[in-house]
Amino acid sequence: MIPNLPQKQSVGQLPVGGTPMKRLVVISGSEATRRELIAQLEDLFDHRVQIESYATDNGIHHKIGHALVLLTSALIREEVKDCLEDSCEVMIAKRTLNFAHLDKLYALAEGSSLLIVNDLKETADAVVELLKKIGFTNYHYQSFYPGCSSAGLIYDFLITPGELEYSPNNAHNIIDIGPRILDITTIIEVVESLQMLSQEVDEKIHLISAKYLSKIISLGKELHLRHENLKMLNDFLVRMINSVNDGILSYDRTGRILLINQIAAKVLGMVEGANLFEEARQQSKKMYAFLREETLENYILHLDGAAFMFSKIRIESSDSCLLTLKNVREHINMENSLKKELKRQGYRAKYTFNDLIHKSQLMKDLIAKARKLAESEFSIMIYGESGTGKEILASAIHNASNRHSGPFLAVNFSALPDELIESELFGYEEGAFTGAKRGGKTGLFELANQGTLLLDEIGDTSAKIQSRLLRVLQEKEVLKVGGTQNIPVDVRVVAATNKDLYAMVKKGLFREDLYYRLKKLYIHIPPLRQRREDILPIFNHFLIQKNGFDLKLTADARHLLNDYDWPGNVRELESSVEYILAVRDGDLIDRSSLSEDLLQTQPASLESQDRLVLFVLNAIHAHNQNHVLIGRKKLAELSVDARFSLSEQQMRKVLEDLASRGLVQMGRGKVGLKLTALGSSSIDLT
């Protein structure tokens, strides 16, 4: 074994009859105890005594003589007897608990089962007795030491005086109160045995006892400050729980009420210290939920004519339960107030179907369809080129739905980075990441509760966000960034995009399961070039809106506006109005007031310039030449790549118009479409 080197302290000679003072040798069973006692003695004696120390765990490899030997336990006397010469005086120390560590025990609930772990049965039992003497009496104690079986061992907390290595396997709830220290009677006996000068002995004892007392007073002050801080914290918590609108109640496993705020006390007619179980049994019909063991969430409870949402969770660490009572009527009123506040802050739908300016049959059919879809609770996918008014349509759908009194919020995926999108949609907890706001942030899904959330440009979102969106749509709950608790939400989602999501699904760029979750209902907004009847009505609307009164258009300007394809759709049309109002000279809008893009447009004729008609005729001609059947479904699919993006129903109307002009022959069954002689000649003209 490696010997433990003596802990020697250099002191002045304190002669008695000319001979040096005897040494003080401390022998303990463990190294941890040796260090603790040496620290205590050095602090008390202030280097006035020469001290050596040993731990029997490390072994003693030489004889010890002419010393006062202080053994930490009578149990080690036999173990060290061969190391001690007859010239030694042996003293058995009386030890007590280290009060500096006892604050760890004050929070233990009375009645808890405590497992006391030490190196020997006698030392473990001694700790039990010391704990009982200083007031820890209302507990169930068990001693554990080497040789004990840990099979079937049940306890709430494990307490050890610095002897963790003797703990049973799978130990839990460990509290280390540090090795026991020397009590004051042993300190005085040591001073007397060291035979200090008689004229100084009273003074020395006084100084040492004063230091010991000072230490106790210091610990007392520290405990007092902790108690005062805890009292202040408790007062603050009491004020806080009394300030909330919900009833809050906590009770232990026996049913004793540990904490109850004013609202819960008023509703239940109970006070702190009462037994909840006994009260509930007396009113079993009304308070049956209080006696149920399982966790409950938003359980409806009727008390004295009022409905409450009752929730109960178990707190394992303290073996207690926490109850909350929410008044349903007050909760509904609060939700309504929140909706009003969100609307006041701008979280509302600004447009209705009356704001969709139109004259074309295509838009009439679209609005009629949208009104029907608005009545459902399913998610809706809106497809349309940039600038066609997808957000306006989403706003109109919300205002026509049963959620019109709830909030309407929108997020544009193309305008925000991925990290910001996640925190905007789902919110975050305080400290979730660097720069997170104090108190965290509420996400758009929570803010839009009982309302509508528009996910604009959904085709631009990342795979990570797609995965989280799918979970929200499936589970109807969100998890904040950095959060641990799922939050239920009731939100209708409207998605909008100008991309071909189906093609993205085929390429693996968009989740197929999310695509079909979002596309339960579907609306396609046709571009302006496919509903030219709407161009001038929308133009005049913007003109009056921005100018205050109407202006006259020359026939030439009217034709130029009608024949232009408007790749930017309604948004581009609005910008053109602003340009015209900025450059016009009088109240007549002519060619000179139009932008260069519009001036490059040539008047169109059906046979030579209508690109949609030419696209359809050329597609049918190519398939006829290759002897391949083609129908409106195939034409609708091809129209996406040609930037027309027609639905099958829209393509049917185009074909019926061409058939009425004698350009296309529409056969029944599996015959397919064919060009007439007039249709073929129309292609030849190009």
C-alpha positions as CSV (number, residue, x, y, z in Angstrom):
1,M,0.0,0.0,0.0
2,I,1.0,3.6,-0.6
3,P,1.6,5.3,2.8
4,N,-0.3,8.4,3.7
5,L,2.3,11.2,4.3
6,P,1.8,12.9,7.7
7,Q,0.2,16.3,7.7
8,K,2.8,18.2,9.8
9,Q,2.3,21.7,11.0
10,S,5.3,23.9,12.0
11,V,4.7,25.6,15.4
12,G,6.7,27.3,18.0
13,Q,8.0,25.4,20.9
14,L,5.6,25.5,23.8
15,P,7.8,24.0,26.5
16,V,6.6,22.4,29.7
17,G,9.6,22.0,32.0
18,G,11.9,22.4,29.0
19,T,10.5,19.5,27.0
20,P,8.7,19.9,23.6
21,M,4.9,19.7,23.5
22,K,3.4,16.3,22.4
23,R,2.3,15.9,18.9
24,L,-1.4,15.5,17.9
25,V,-2.0,12.5,15.5
26,V,-5.4,12.1,13.9
27,I,-6.2,8.6,12.5
28,S,-9.4,8.2,10.6
29,G,-10.9,5.3,8.6
30,S,-11.2,7.1,5.2
31,E,-9.2,9.8,3.3
32,A,-12.3,12.0,3.0
33,T,-12.8,12.1,6.8
34,R,-9.0,12.8,7.4
35,R,-9.1,15.8,5.1
36,E,-12.3,17.2,6.7
37,L,-10.9,16.8,10.3
38,I,-7.5,18.3,9.5
39,A,-9.2,21.3,7.9
40,Q,-11.3,21.8,11.1
41,L,-8.4,21.4,13.5
42,E,-6.1,23.8,11.5
43,D,-8.8,26.4,11.4
44,L,-9.4,26.1,15.2
45,F,-5.8,25.8,16.4
46,D,-4.4,28.3,13.9
47,H,-1.0,26.4,13.6
48,R,-0.5,26.4,17.4
49,V,-0.4,22.6,17.4
50,Q,1.8,20.1,15.4
51,I,-0.6,17.8,13.7
52,E,-0.1,14.6,11.7
53,S,-2.9,12.6,10.1
54,Y,-3.4,9.2,8.7
55,A,-6.2,7.2,7.0
56,T,-6.3,3.5,7.6
57,D,-7.6,3.0,4.1
58,N,-4.1,4.1,2.9
59,G,-2.2,2.2,5.6
60,I,0.2,3.3,8.4
61,H,3.8,2.1,7.8
62,H,5.7,3.1,10.8
63,K,5.4,3.3,14.6
64,I,3.8,6.4,16.2
65,G,5.2,7.5,19.6
66,H,5.1,10.4,22.1
67,A,1.9,11.8,20.7
68,L,-1.8,12.4,21.6
69,V,-3.6,10.0,19.1
70,L,-7.1,11.0,18.3
71,L,-9.1,8.1,16.7
72,T,-12.2,9.0,14.8
73,S,-14.0,5.8,16.0
74,A,-13.4,3.2,18.7
75,L,-13.8,0.6,15.9
76,I,-10.4,1.4,14.4
77,R,-8.5,1.1,17.8
78,E,-7.9,-2.6,17.2
79,E,-6.8,-2.0,13.6
80,V,-4.0,0.5,14.6
81,K,-2.9,-0.9,18.0
82,D,0.3,-2.4,16.5
83,C,1.3,1.1,15.1
84,L,1.1,2.9,18.5
85,E,3.9,2.8,21.1
86,D,3.2,2.8,24.8
87,S,4.2,6.4,25.0
88,C,1.1,7.5,23.1
89,E,-2.1,8.8,24.8
90,V,-5.2,7.5,22.9
91,M,-8.4,9.4,22.7
92,I,-11.7,8.4,21.0
93,A,-13.3,11.4,19.3
94,K,-16.9,12.4,19.7
95,R,-18.2,13.6,16.4
96,T,-21.2,15.5,15.1
97,L,-22.7,16.4,11.8
98,N,-21.3,19.2,9.7
99,F,-24.0,21.9,9.9
100,A,-22.7,23.6,6.8
101,H,-24.3,20.8,4.7
102,L,-27.5,20.2,6.6
103,D,-29.4,22.8,4.5
104,K,-29.6,20.0,1.9
105,L,-32.0,18.1,4.2
106,Y,-34.4,20.9,5.1
107,A,-36.5,20.5,2.0
108,L,-37.2,16.8,2.6
109,A,-40.9,16.1,3.1
110,E,-41.7,14.6,6.5
111,G,-42.5,10.9,6.3
112,S,-39.8,10.3,3.6
113,S,-37.8,7.1,3.7
114,L,-34.1,7.8,4.2
115,L,-31.3,5.4,3.5
116,I,-28.2,6.2,5.6
117,V,-25.0,4.9,3.9
118,N,-21.6,4.6,5.8
119,D,-18.6,2.3,5.9
120,L,-19.8,0.3,9.0
121,K,-23.1,-0.5,10.6
122,E,-22.0,1.3,13.8
123,T,-21.1,4.5,11.9
124,A,-24.3,4.4,9.8
125,D,-26.4,4.0,13.0
126,A,-24.4,6.9,14.6
127,V,-25.5,9.2,11.8
128,V,-29.1,8.2,12.2
129,E,-29.0,9.0,15.9
130,L,-27.3,12.4,15.3
131,L,-30.0,13.3,12.7
132,K,-32.7,12.4,15.2
133,K,-31.0,14.4,18.0
134,I,-31.0,17.6,15.9
135,G,-34.7,17.4,14.9
136,F,-35.0,15.1,11.9
137,T,-37.4,12.8,13.7
138,N,-40.4,12.3,11.5
139,Y,-38.6,10.1,8.9
140,H,-38.2,6.4,8.2
141,Y,-34.5,5.4,8.5
142,Q,-32.6,2.5,7.1
143,S,-28.8,1.9,7.6
144,F,-26.8,0.6,4.7
145,Y,-23.1,-0.5,4.8
146,P,-20.7,-3.0,3.1
147,G,-22.2,-6.5,3.4
148,C,-25.9,-5.4,3.1
149,S,-28.0,-6.7,0.3
150,S,-29.5,-4.0,-2.0
151,A,-32.2,-6.5,-3.3
152,G,-35.7,-5.0,-2.8
153,L,-34.3,-1.8,-1.3
154,I,-36.9,1.0,-1.3
155,Y,-36.2,4.5,-0.2
156,D,-36.9,8.1,-1.2
157,F,-33.5,9.7,-0.5
158,L,-30.0,8.3,0.1
159,I,-27.9,10.3,2.7
160,T,-24.2,9.7,3.3
161,P,-21.5,11.5,5.3
162,G,-19.0,11.5,2.5
163,E,-19.0,7.8,1.9
164,L,-20.5,7.6,-1.6
165,E,-18.4,4.6,-2.6
166,Y,-20.5,2.4,-0.3
167,S,-23.8,3.2,-2.0
168,P,-25.9,0.4,-3.4
169,N,-26.1,-0.2,-7.2
170,N,-28.5,2.2,-9.1
171,A,-28.5,4.6,-6.2
172,H,-30.8,7.7,-6.7
173,N,-31.7,11.0,-5.0
174,I,-28.2,11.1,-3.3
175,I,-27.5,13.8,-0.7
176,D,-23.9,14.0,0.6
177,I,-23.8,15.9,3.9
178,G,-20.0,15.5,4.2
179,P,-17.9,13.7,6.8
180,R,-18.8,14.2,10.5
181,I,-16.6,16.7,12.3
182,L,-15.3,16.8,15.9
183,D,-17.7,18.2,18.5
184,I,-16.7,20.9,21.0
185,T,-16.2,18.5,23.9
186,T,-13.5,16.6,22.0
187,I,-11.9,19.9,21.0
188,I,-11.6,20.9,24.7
189,E,-10.3,17.5,25.7
190,V,-7.6,17.8,23.0
191,V,-6.6,21.2,24.3
192,E,-6.3,20.0,27.9
193,S,-4.4,16.8,26.9
194,L,-1.8,18.8,25.0
195,Q,-0.9,20.5,28.3
196,M,-0.5,24.1,27.2
197,L,1.1,26.4,29.7
198,S,-1.1,26.7,32.8
199,Q,-1.2,30.5,32.7
200,E,-2.3,30.5,29.1
201,V,-4.6,27.5,29.1
202,D,-7.8,29.5,29.9
203,E,-6.9,32.0,27.2
204,K,-6.2,29.2,24.6
205,I,-9.4,27.4,25.4
206,H,-11.3,30.7,25.2
207,L,-9.8,31.5,21.8
208,I,-10.5,28.0,20.4
209,S,-14.1,27.9,21.8
210,A,-14.6,31.4,20.5
211,K,-13.6,30.3,17.0
212,Y,-15.9,27.3,17.2
213,L,-18.7,29.5,18.4
214,S,-17.9,32.0,15.6
215,K,-18.2,29.2,13.1
216,I,-21.6,28.1,14.5
217,I,-22.8,31.8,14.5
218,S,-21.6,32.2,10.9
219,L,-23.5,29.1,9.8
220,G,-26.6,30.4,11.8
221,K,-26.4,33.7,9.9
222,E,-26.1,31.9,6.6
223,L,-29.1,29.7,7.4
224,H,-31.1,32.7,8.6
225,L,-30.3,34.6,5.3
226,R,-31.3,31.5,3.3
227,H,-34.5,31.2,5.3
228,E,-35.3,34.9,4.7
229,N,-34.6,34.6,1.0
230,L,-36.8,31.5,0.8
231,K,-39.5,33.4,2.8
232,M,-39.3,36.3,0.3
233,L,-39.5,33.9,-2.6
234,N,-42.4,32.1,-1.1
235,D,-44.3,35.4,-0.5
236,F,-43.6,36.4,-4.1
237,L,-44.9,33.0,-5.4
238,V,-48.0,33.3,-3.2
239,R,-48.7,36.8,-4.6
240,M,-48.1,35.5,-8.1
241,I,-50.4,32.5,-8.0
242,N,-53.1,34.7,-6.4
243,S,-52.8,37.2,-9.3
244,V,-53.7,34.6,-12.0
245,N,-57.2,34.0,-13.2
246,D,-57.1,30.3,-12.7
247,G,-57.5,28.2,-9.6
248,I,-54.3,26.5,-8.5
249,L,-54.0,23.7,-5.9
250,S,-51.2,21.3,-4.9
251,Y,-51.5,18.3,-2.6
252,D,-49.2,15.4,-1.4
253,R,-49.8,11.7,-1.8
254,T,-51.9,11.6,1.4
255,G,-54.3,14.3,0.0
256,R,-53.0,17.1,2.3
257,I,-53.3,20.5,0.5
258,L,-49.8,22.0,0.3
259,L,-50.7,25.1,-1.6
260,I,-54.0,26.7,-2.7
261,N,-54.6,30.2,-4.2
262,Q,-57.5,32.4,-3.5
263,I,-59.6,31.5,-6.6
264,A,-59.3,27.7,-5.9
265,A,-60.1,28.3,-2.2
266,K,-63.2,30.2,-3.1
267,V,-64.4,27.8,-5.8
268,L,-63.7,24.6,-3.7
269,G,-64.3,26.0,-0.2
270,M,-61.0,24.5,1.0
271,V,-57.9,25.9,2.8
272,E,-54.2,25.0,3.0
273,G,-53.7,22.0,5.3
274,A,-57.1,20.4,4.7
275,N,-57.3,16.9,3.2
276,L,-58.5,17.0,-0.4
277,F,-59.4,13.4,-0.5
278,E,-61.8,13.6,2.5
279,E,-63.5,16.7,1.1
280,A,-63.9,15.1,-2.3
281,R,-65.3,11.9,-0.8
282,Q,-68.0,13.9,1.0
283,Q,-69.0,15.4,-2.3
284,S,-68.2,12.4,-4.5
285,K,-70.6,13.2,-7.3
286,K,-69.4,16.8,-7.8
287,M,-65.7,16.1,-7.2
288,Y,-65.2,12.6,-8.5
289,A,-62.4,13.8,-10.8
290,F,-60.3,14.8,-7.8
291,L,-60.1,11.2,-6.7
292,R,-59.0,9.7,-10.0
293,E,-55.4,8.7,-10.1
294,E,-54.6,9.3,-13.8
295,T,-53.4,12.5,-15.2
296,L,-56.2,14.6,-16.6
297,E,-56.2,17.5,-19.1
298,N,-59.1,19.9,-19.8
299,Y,-61.6,17.6,-18.1
300,I,-64.9,19.5,-17.9
301,L,-66.1,19.8,-14.3
302,H,-69.3,21.5,-13.1
303,L,-69.1,23.2,-9.7
304,D,-72.0,25.3,-8.3
305,G,-73.5,26.0,-11.7
306,A,-70.3,27.0,-13.4
307,A,-68.2,24.9,-15.9
308,F,-64.5,24.6,-15.3
309,M,-61.7,23.0,-17.3
310,F,-59.9,20.8,-14.8
311,S,-56.3,19.6,-15.3
312,K,-54.1,17.4,-13.0
313,I,-50.5,16.5,-13.4
314,R,-48.2,14.5,-11.1
315,I,-44.9,15.9,-10.0
316,E,-42.7,12.9,-9.5
317,S,-39.8,14.7,-7.7
318,S,-42.0,15.7,-4.8
319,D,-44.6,12.9,-5.1
320,S,-47.3,15.5,-5.3
321,C,-50.0,16.6,-7.7
322,L,-50.8,20.1,-9.2
323,L,-54.4,21.0,-10.1
324,T,-55.6,23.9,-12.2
325,L,-59.2,25.1,-12.6
326,K,-60.1,27.4,-15.6
327,N,-63.6,29.0,-15.7
328,V,-64.9,28.0,-19.1
329,R,-66.9,31.2,-19.6
330,E,-64.0,33.4,-18.6
331,H,-61.7,31.4,-20.9
332,I,-64.0,32.0,-23.8
333,N,-64.3,35.7,-23.1
334,M,-60.5,35.9,-22.9
335,E,-60.2,34.1,-26.3
336,N,-62.7,36.6,-27.8
337,S,-60.7,39.5,-26.4
338,L,-57.5,38.1,-27.8
339,K,-59.2,37.8,-31.3
340,K,-60.3,41.4,-31.1
341,E,-56.8,42.5,-30.0
342,L,-55.2,40.6,-32.9
343,K,-57.6,42.2,-35.3
344,R,-56.8,45.6,-33.9
345,Q,-53.1,44.9,-34.4
346,G,-53.7,44.1,-38.1
347,Y,-54.0,40.3,-37.9
348,R,-57.3,40.3,-39.9
349,A,-58.5,39.6,-43.4
350,K,-58.8,42.9,-45.3
351,Y,-60.6,41.6,-48.4
352,T,-63.9,39.9,-49.3
353,F,-65.1,38.4,-52.6
354,N,-66.6,41.8,-53.5
355,D,-63.0,43.1,-53.7
356,L,-62.2,40.7,-56.6
357,I,-62.9,43.0,-59.6
358,H,-63.9,40.9,-62.6
359,K,-66.2,40.5,-65.6
360,S,-65.1,37.2,-67.1
361,Q,-67.0,34.0,-66.7
362,L,-63.8,32.3,-65.6
363,M,-63.6,34.5,-62.5
364,K,-67.4,34.2,-61.9
365,D,-67.0,30.4,-61.8
366,L,-63.9,30.7,-59.6
367,I,-65.6,32.9,-57.0
368,A,-68.7,30.7,-56.9
369,K,-66.4,27.7,-56.3
370,A,-64.4,29.5,-53.6
371,R,-67.5,30.5,-51.7
372,K,-68.4,26.8,-51.4
373,L,-64.9,25.8,-50.3
374,A,-64.9,28.6,-47.7
375,E,-67.7,26.8,-45.8
376,S,-65.5,23.7,-45.2
377,E,-62.8,23.3,-42.5
378,F,-60.3,21.6,-44.9
379,S,-57.0,23.1,-46.0
380,I,-57.0,24.8,-49.4
381,M,-54.3,25.0,-52.0
382,I,-54.4,28.1,-54.2
383,Y,-52.3,28.0,-57.4
384,G,-51.7,31.0,-59.6
385,E,-48.9,32.9,-61.3
386,S,-47.2,35.7,-59.4
387,G,-49.4,38.8,-59.1
388,T,-52.8,37.1,-59.7
389,G,-54.1,37.9,-56.2
390,K,-53.7,34.7,-54.2
391,E,-53.5,36.5,-50.9
392,I,-56.6,38.5,-51.7
393,L,-58.5,35.3,-52.5
394,A,-57.3,33.7,-49.3
395,S,-58.4,36.7,-47.3
396,A,-61.9,36.5,-49.0
397,I,-62.2,32.8,-48.2
398,H,-61.4,33.5,-44.5
399,N,-64.1,36.3,-44.3
400,A,-66.6,34.0,-45.9
401,S,-65.8,31.1,-43.6
402,N,-67.1,30.2,-40.1
403,R,-63.7,31.5,-38.8
404,H,-64.3,35.1,-40.0
405,S,-64.3,36.3,-36.4
406,G,-60.9,34.8,-35.8
407,P,-57.5,36.1,-36.8
408,F,-56.0,35.9,-40.3
409,L,-52.2,35.8,-40.5
410,A,-49.9,35.2,-43.4
411,V,-46.2,34.2,-43.9
412,N,-44.3,34.3,-47.1
413,F,-41.7,31.5,-47.4
414,S,-39.8,33.2,-50.2
415,A,-39.1,36.3,-48.1
416,L,-37.6,34.8,-45.0
417,P,-34.6,32.5,-44.3
418,D,-35.3,29.0,-43.0
419,E,-34.2,29.6,-39.4
420,L,-36.5,32.7,-39.1
421,I,-39.4,30.8,-40.8
422,E,-39.2,28.1,-38.0
423,S,-39.3,30.6,-35.2
424,E,-42.0,32.7,-36.9
425,L,-44.3,29.7,-37.5
426,F,-43.8,27.8,-34.2
427,G,-42.4,30.4,-31.8
428,Y,-39.6,29.7,-29.4
429,E,-38.8,29.5,-25.7
430,E,-36.6,31.9,-23.8
431,G,-33.0,31.0,-24.3
432,A,-33.7,28.7,-27.2
433,F,-30.9,30.2,-29.2
434,T,-28.5,33.2,-29.2
435,G,-30.6,36.4,-29.6
436,A,-33.9,34.9,-28.5
437,K,-36.1,37.4,-26.8
438,R,-36.6,37.3,-23.1
439,G,-39.8,35.4,-22.4
440,G,-39.7,33.7,-25.8
441,K,-42.0,34.3,-28.7
442,T,-45.5,33.1,-29.7
443,G,-45.6,31.6,-33.2
444,L,-48.0,32.3,-36.0
445,F,-49.8,29.0,-35.5
446,E,-50.7,30.0,-31.9
447,L,-51.6,33.5,-32.9
448,A,-53.9,32.2,-35.6
449,N,-55.7,29.9,-33.2
450,Q,-59.4,29.5,-34.3
451,G,-58.6,31.5,-37.4
452,T,-56.8,31.1,-40.7
453,L,-53.0,31.0,-41.6
454,L,-51.9,31.6,-45.1
455,L,-48.7,29.9,-46.1
456,D,-47.7,31.9,-49.1
457,E,-45.1,30.6,-51.7
458,I,-45.2,27.2,-50.0
459,G,-43.1,25.8,-52.8
460,D,-40.1,27.7,-51.5
461,T,-40.0,26.0,-48.1
462,S,-37.2,23.6,-47.0
463,A,-37.5,19.9,-46.3
464,K,-37.1,20.6,-42.5
465,I,-40.0,23.0,-42.4
466,Q,-42.1,20.7,-44.6
467,S,-41.7,18.0,-42.0
468,R,-42.7,20.2,-39.1
469,L,-45.7,21.5,-41.1
470,L,-46.9,18.0,-41.8
471,R,-46.8,17.2,-38.1
472,V,-48.9,20.3,-37.3
473,L,-51.5,19.4,-39.9
474,Q,-51.6,15.8,-38.7
475,E,-51.5,16.3,-34.9
476,K,-53.1,19.7,-34.6
477,E,-50.4,20.8,-32.2
478,V,-47.1,22.7,-32.3
479,L,-43.8,22.5,-30.5
480,K,-41.9,25.7,-29.9
481,V,-38.2,25.9,-30.8
482,G,-36.4,24.9,-27.6
483,G,-39.7,23.7,-26.1
484,T,-40.7,20.4,-24.5
485,Q,-44.5,20.7,-24.4
486,N,-46.8,20.4,-27.4
487,I,-49.4,23.1,-27.7
488,P,-52.8,22.3,-29.3
489,V,-53.9,24.6,-32.1
490,D,-57.1,25.0,-34.1
491,V,-56.0,26.6,-37.3
492,R,-57.2,26.4,-40.9
493,V,-54.3,26.4,-43.4
494,V,-54.5,28.0,-46.8
495,A,-51.4,27.4,-48.9
496,A,-50.5,29.4,-52.0
497,T,-47.9,28.9,-54.7
498,N,-46.9,29.8,-58.2
499,K,-44.9,26.6,-58.7
500,D,-46.0,23.2,-60.0
501,L,-45.9,21.3,-56.7
502,Y,-46.9,18.0,-58.4
503,A,-43.8,18.2,-60.6
504,M,-41.7,19.0,-57.5
505,V,-43.1,16.0,-55.8
506,K,-42.1,13.8,-58.7
507,K,-38.6,15.2,-58.5
508,G,-38.4,14.7,-54.8
509,L,-38.3,18.4,-54.0
510,F,-41.6,18.5,-52.1
511,R,-43.1,16.0,-49.7
512,E,-45.9,14.0,-51.3
513,D,-47.7,13.5,-48.0
514,L,-47.6,17.2,-47.3
515,Y,-48.8,18.0,-50.8
516,Y,-51.9,15.9,-50.4
517,R,-52.5,17.2,-46.9
518,L,-52.5,20.8,-48.3
519,K,-54.4,20.0,-51.5
520,K,-57.6,18.6,-49.9
521,L,-59.3,21.5,-51.7
522,Y,-57.9,23.3,-54.8
523,I,-58.4,26.6,-56.6
524,H,-56.5,27.8,-59.7
525,I,-56.5,31.5,-60.4
526,P,-56.1,32.0,-64.2
527,P,-53.7,34.7,-65.4
528,L,-55.0,37.9,-66.9
529,R,-54.1,36.8,-70.5
530,Q,-56.7,34.1,-70.1
531,R,-59.4,36.4,-68.9
532,R,-58.9,39.6,-70.9
533,E,-62.4,40.8,-70.1
534,D,-61.1,41.6,-66.6
535,I,-58.2,43.8,-67.7
536,L,-60.1,47.1,-68.3
537,P,-62.4,46.8,-65.2
538,I,-59.4,46.2,-63.0
539,F,-57.5,49.0,-64.7
540,N,-60.4,51.4,-64.1
541,H,-60.6,50.3,-60.5
542,F,-57.0,51.1,-59.8
543,L,-57.4,54.4,-61.7
544,I,-60.2,55.6,-59.5
545,Q,-58.5,54.2,-56.3
546,K,-55.2,56.0,-56.9
547,N,-56.5,59.1,-58.7
548,G,-59.8,59.8,-57.1
549,F,-61.7,59.9,-60.4
550,D,-61.9,58.1,-63.8
551,L,-59.9,59.1,-66.8
552,K,-60.7,58.5,-70.5
553,L,-58.8,56.1,-72.7
554,T,-58.3,56.4,-76.4
555,A,-59.3,53.4,-78.5
556,D,-55.6,52.8,-79.3
557,A,-54.6,52.8,-75.6
558,R,-57.6,50.5,-74.8
559,H,-56.5,48.0,-77.5
560,L,-52.9,48.1,-76.3
561,L,-54.0,47.3,-72.7
562,N,-56.2,44.5,-73.9
563,D,-53.7,42.9,-76.2
564,Y,-50.8,42.9,-73.8
565,D,-50.2,39.5,-72.1
566,W,-49.5,41.0,-68.6
567,P,-46.8,38.5,-67.4
568,G,-46.9,40.2,-64.0
569,N,-50.7,39.9,-63.9
570,V,-52.7,42.2,-61.6
571,R,-49.6,43.4,-59.8
572,E,-48.1,44.6,-63.1
573,L,-51.4,46.2,-64.1
574,E,-51.4,48.2,-60.9
575,S,-47.9,49.4,-61.5
576,S,-48.9,50.5,-65.0
577,V,-51.7,52.6,-63.6
578,E,-49.2,54.3,-61.2
579,Y,-46.8,54.9,-64.2
580,I,-49.6,56.4,-66.3
581,L,-50.7,58.7,-63.5
582,A,-47.1,59.9,-63.1
583,V,-46.4,60.7,-66.8
584,R,-49.8,61.8,-68.2
585,D,-50.3,65.4,-69.3
586,G,-54.1,65.7,-69.3
587,D,-57.2,63.8,-68.5
588,L,-56.9,61.6,-71.6
589,I,-54.8,58.5,-71.6
590,D,-53.3,57.8,-75.0
591,R,-50.3,55.9,-76.4
592,S,-47.9,58.6,-75.1
593,S,-48.9,57.8,-71.5
594,L,-48.2,54.0,-71.7
595,S,-44.9,52.2,-70.8
596,E,-42.6,50.8,-73.4
597,D,-43.7,47.2,-72.7
598,L,-47.2,48.1,-73.6
599,L,-46.1,50.0,-76.7
600,Q,-44.4,46.9,-78.1
601,T,-47.7,45.1,-78.1
602,Q,-49.3,44.7,-81.6
603,P,-53.1,44.3,-82.1
604,A,-53.9,40.7,-82.1
605,S,-56.1,38.6,-84.4
606,L,-57.4,35.2,-83.6
607,E,-55.7,33.4,-86.5
608,S,-52.2,35.0,-86.2
609,Q,-51.6,36.2,-82.6
610,D,-53.7,34.3,-80.0
611,R,-50.9,32.2,-78.4
612,L,-53.3,30.0,-76.5
613,V,-55.3,29.0,-79.6
614,L,-52.1,28.4,-81.5
615,F,-50.7,26.3,-78.6
616,V,-53.8,24.1,-78.6
617,L,-54.0,23.8,-82.4
618,N,-50.2,22.9,-82.7
619,A,-50.4,20.3,-79.9
620,I,-53.4,18.6,-81.5
621,H,-51.7,18.7,-84.9
622,A,-48.5,17.2,-83.6
623,H,-50.3,14.3,-82.0
624,N,-52.5,13.7,-85.1
625,Q,-49.3,13.6,-87.2
626,N,-47.8,10.9,-84.9
627,H,-51.1,9.0,-84.7
628,V,-51.3,9.5,-81.0
629,L,-54.6,10.2,-79.2
630,I,-54.9,13.5,-77.3
631,G,-57.7,14.8,-75.1
632,R,-58.3,17.7,-72.9
633,K,-56.6,16.1,-69.9
634,K,-53.3,15.8,-71.8
635,L,-53.7,19.3,-73.2
636,A,-54.2,20.7,-69.7
637,E,-51.0,18.9,-68.5
638,L,-49.0,20.3,-71.5
639,S,-50.4,23.8,-70.8
640,V,-48.4,23.9,-67.5
641,D,-45.0,23.8,-69.4
642,A,-46.3,26.3,-71.9
643,R,-47.0,28.8,-69.0
644,F,-50.8,28.7,-69.5
645,S,-51.5,26.3,-66.6
646,L,-55.1,25.5,-67.5
647,S,-57.2,23.1,-65.5
648,E,-59.0,20.3,-67.3
649,Q,-62.3,22.1,-67.0
650,Q,-60.8,25.3,-68.4
651,M,-59.3,23.4,-71.3
652,R,-62.7,22.0,-72.0
653,K,-64.2,25.5,-72.5
654,V,-61.3,26.5,-74.8
655,L,-61.9,23.3,-76.9
656,E,-65.7,23.9,-77.0
657,D,-65.0,27.5,-78.3
658,L,-62.6,26.2,-81.0
659,A,-65.1,23.5,-82.0
660,S,-67.8,26.2,-82.3
661,R,-65.5,28.1,-84.7
662,G,-64.9,25.0,-86.8
663,L,-61.2,24.6,-85.9
664,V,-61.4,21.4,-83.8
665,Q,-63.4,18.2,-84.0
666,M,-64.3,16.7,-80.6
667,G,-65.0,13.0,-80.9
668,R,-66.8,10.9,-78.3
669,G,-65.1,8.0,-76.4
670,K,-61.5,7.1,-77.2
671,V,-61.4,8.9,-80.5
672,G,-59.4,11.9,-79.4
673,L,-59.2,15.5,-80.7
674,K,-58.6,16.2,-84.4
675,L,-58.1,19.4,-86.4
676,T,-60.5,20.3,-89.1
677,A,-59.3,21.6,-92.4
678,L,-59.9,25.2,-91.2
679,G,-57.8,24.4,-88.1
680,S,-55.0,23.0,-90.2
681,S,-55.0,26.1,-92.4
682,S,-54.9,28.3,-89.3
683,I,-51.6,26.7,-88.4
684,D,-50.3,27.0,-91.9
685,L,-50.9,30.8,-91.7
686,T,-48.1,30.9,-89.0
